[in-house]
Amino acid sequence: MTSNLGQPQAFFKKTLVPVLADLRLAIVLLLAIALFSISGTVIEQGQSLEFYQANYPEEPALFGFLTWKVLVTIGLDHVYATWWFLSLLILFGTSLTACTFMRQLPALKAARSWKFYQKPRQFEKLALSTTLDPDQKTSLVEALQKNRYKIFEEDQSLYARKGITGRIGPIIVHASMILILLGSIWGSLTGFMAQEMIPSGTTAQVSNIVKSGPWSGAQIPKDWAVQVNRFWIDYTPEGQIDQFYSDLSIVDADHQELDRQTIHVNQPLKHQGVTLYQADWSIAAVRVQLNNSPVLQLPMAALQAPGGGRMWGTWVPTKPDLSAGVTLLTTDLQGTVVVYDESGQLVSTVRTGMATDVNDISLKVVELVGSTGLQIKADPGIPWIYAGFGLLMIGVIMSYVSHSQIWLLTADNQLYIGGRTNRAQLTFERELVEMIESTHQSSPPHPQPDPQPQEVAKL
């Protein structure tokens, strides 16, 4: 009586696993992953609905079908976090695992074992084979040892191999790709990305989460905040931005400093698995003084400058009843501020630390307060991905090592020799020929029979 439990097991082992281990399926899955990864690179990820409605309208649709509705419905606005992309990764990883256990490991096991040839006709199946004098066997064994072959011998048969590393390489390649996939999946599920614009001299909690995985709660910092001690920009002599810097402190709930570092582009701060990158900048406020008044800090708003540049501006009242005032505009943190009156006429240009007379008062620009734009990320899968890429490079290098095998058999007063390799066929042929030729050079000459005595002519 057949057990019903055995039927699913037999189906899984005989039908499903061979399909998963099929190289054609792995290639199709890899192409699909590459295609959707390209779409995630071309199509902006994690933007607002208004952004996609503006850039991917229904009329005219991009390529005749790609509209904002299609993007949002399918999930092309966040490709790497969709269930179907993660499913592709899992299926590809499963296919690699099945191929490793069904094909690569058995191939390695077969390569590690050895089989002696016992009959001369077995050498006919080899592409490279010949016969030698049995006396050349000793010299041939020495040549095999010199060429780093591992030798196994039994009675009149000998088996030699080298390059078993070449059989291990593909297994390491598969394992590294599985590790990369696991790291990508884990990072998508547990990682997050936030963007914060923090004015200089203030402290902010990480709260503006742009993208996060379903299990990212443990990664988002709740027991520490970011304090911007100072933000500044270095400019070139031509007035262009050379680099911008942020002096950051990580502080706990009691404002005790846990870590401090000055960051700039390509030099982030890392704390408890969270990385803070210097990504953007802005002007948060301007500090001014009217006559002998206390210093006032007024927020500055981002404006659209002519020609598409960046500009910030604010309005400064010059009368107590707010019935009159001037507009301050600036384009950078170099300290130059342009002053306009109510009619839009240019009144003056002033630098920080200097004063100008407007509406019968002295207006002094004390300081421009910059804001640092930080991109804050946590991806717990990154170490796995880096380790996977490291193993991948090692595995690819190992895969280029040729696995070469040579058989010897002494039978019928002849030495049969043959061999094969899985790659670099010409190199293997040249090596085998050189070893055979070396045996001819080192073999002692066969003794020649004494010549028959010549008959001396009689006189």
Sequence and secondary structure as in RCSB ss.txt:
>XXXX:A:sequence
MTSNLGQPQAFFKKTLVPVLADLRLAIVLLLAIALFSISGTVIEQGQSLEFYQANYPEEPALFGFLTWKVLVTIG
LDHVYATWWFLSLLILFGTSLTACTFMRQLPALKAARSWKFYQKPRQFEKLALSTTLDPDQKTSLVEALQKNRYK
IFEEDQSLYARKGITGRIGPIIVHASMILILLGSIWGSLTGFMAQEMIPSGTTAQVSNIVKSGPWSGAQIPKDWA
VQVNRFWIDYTPEGQIDQFYSDLSIVDADHQELDRQTIHVNQPLKHQGVTLYQADWSIAAVRVQLNNSPVLQLPM
AALQAPGGGRMWGTWVPTKPDLSAGVTLLTTDLQGTVVVYDESGQLVSTVRTGMATDVNDISLKVVELVGSTGLQ
IKADPGIPWIYAGFGLLMIGVIMSYVSHSQIWLLTADNQLYIGGRTNRAQLTFERELVEMIESTHQSSPPHPQPD
PQPQEVAKL
>XXXX:A:secstr
   TTHHHHHHIIIIIHHHHT HHHHHHHHHHHHHHHHHHHHS  S  HHHHHHHS STT BTTTB HHHHHHHT
GGGGGGSHHHHHHHHHHHHHHHHHIIIIIHHHHHHHHS     SGGGGGGSSEEEEE GGGHHHHHHHHHHTT E
EEEETTEEEEEE THHHHHHHHHHHHHHHHHHHHHHHHHH EEEEEEEETT EE S  EEEE TT TTTS SSEE
EEEEEEEEEE TTS EEEEEEEEEEEETT  EEEEEEEETTB EEETTEEEEEEEEEEEEEEEEETT   EEEE 
EEEE GGG EEEEEEEE STTSS EEEEEESSSSSEEEEE TTS EEEEEETT EEEETTEEEEEEEEEEEEEEE
EEE TTHHHHHHHHHHHHHHHHHHTS  EEEEEEEETTEEEEEEEESS HHHHHHHHHHHHHHHHHHS       
         
